[in-house]
Amino acid sequence: MIFEEVTAPAHNISEEDLEKGRAEAKATVKKAVEFADASPPPPAGLAKVRREGGDGGRDLFAYV
């Protein structure tokens, strides 16, 4: 990882601080995933229609 190999040493960021940052990032992502999993799905009207083969193709979400 470039940040850990180049940037962190250049700015005297310790391994302990890097590990703390990793732990905070993992906790943030875990909370976000838990929130998303617990939330109801968005209204179908918010979905963008994606078509196979460009504008004239079939609606890929027609059977979802």
Secondary structure, DSSP 8 states (H G I E B T S, - for coil): -HIIIIIHHHTT--HHHHHHHHHHHHHHHHHHHHHHHHS----GGGS---BTTSTTS-BTTTT-
